[in-house]
């Protein structure tokens, strides 16, 4: 057979196969044309080009209808799953790769404080709206979290940032006042306005120096030329609060972790230390799945629990 039509339809094999499957299903060129929103002549050319390319006769006329030849039936068995698969590719891609709101998962990196104090309200609210979407949390430090964001191992992170790299976008959502926490009966408990020099004689209990809090405290004391000492480095605000309660030292923390029932004295330190913000951390240009986007956008609608030392309400 001569291959004249192929040059006009080169690169359109999928169109030819789609027309072939439609004609085989309907038994008429006109019906296939209506189904594919093409002219009958376009359908005829597609079929002719496919026959010439395959070098076989695919259809034979039986009165007003056309029927598949034995070669046509064999080709139909081979290509129908491919054509149907390609026609549904976009929908499956959106559902399986980007995700949908009836399934899928969201993977979030966060530090211990965020997981303990912020995420419960966010995850609970999201789960009520989208109960079939799985939320996975990765408990990491800030540095490890950034690495996971850059490698697309997580959808985004929720946490606090002081210095934001150029390839990272940070959107603060909540802020908390800084506070000095003291054991009950401490010498500074009755002092109304505490200065940095008042803290200097007492040992501080701080998170490990690789973390944001230690670096922030060190920066502020250096800026004011006031020395300070650290008697204990330990991770986790609940652990730090416990050691302060036991009078191992005092600590500078943030309102995110403080509760009305804590047996501690709390002093607002906004005069010296900045508010601590927590928000969404993500790679610039990152494309989020539908499920991740729903969580991302839904954060803005969630109100944190009404706790006395949160959201800028630390007792003076």
PyMOL commands that set and color helices and strands:
alter all, ss='L'
color gray80, all
select helices_A, chain A and resi 5-8+13-26+29-36+40-54+70-87+89-98+112-117+119-129+142-150+196-200+212-223+237-245+255-257+290-301
alter helices_A, ss='H'
color red, helices_A
select strands_A, chain A and resi 59-62+65-68+105-110+134-139+156-159+168-176+178-183+204-206+230-233+251-254+264-268+276-283
alter strands_A, ss='S'
color yellow, strands_A
deselect
rebuild
show_as cartoon
